[in-house]
């Protein structure tokens, strides 16, 4: 089941900003900065503990990555099992698979302020892939496929606001975006060095390999 509670609570639990609230993460003072410890009655007590087991580190890293991309436990595990049979480094393949999801692509291209907002746009049929409506956020985008906002959807306030924020940042090198036509495409399969998230994906591999 996907988490539906306060986004900032997840950030505090992982001890870092996960940028789950879109533009609000840039305009509001983050609770992680005000209360740099886990939520709950024992949050501050837990923060004082020095020794953390390897299992705890692996679990926290898995939870962090899962929350960044907004997946349920089942979705995340299924993605891991799918990439574990592929050649190459499993951790890198996992992140590449997560980055190739349609909801993440819409977010990375700047058409949505967060992955959650991107999922809403997709489910409401505002997004096309190669000229056809796709309403499945987990749709895996392949290199060369074009992602485009429907013409009637380009005037949506949430899309325009997202593009304004995205204009201040850099687009990953494996993406090409044309903001004039509200379209973009994946140029190549994302490589680890060009995936802009701070994560230790190898810990996830170790966790699931037990």
Secondary structure, 3 states (H helix, E strand, C coil): CCCCCCHHHHHHHHCCCCCCCCCHHHHCCCHHHHCCCCCCCCHHHHHHCCCCCHHHHHHHHHHHHHHHHCCCHHHHHHHHHHHCCCCCCHHHHHHHHHHCEHHHHHHHCCCCCCHHHHHHHHHCCCEEECCEECCCCCCECCCCCEEEECHHHCCCHHHHHHHHHHCCCCCCCCEEEECCCCEEEECCCCCHHHCCCCCCHHHHHHHHCC
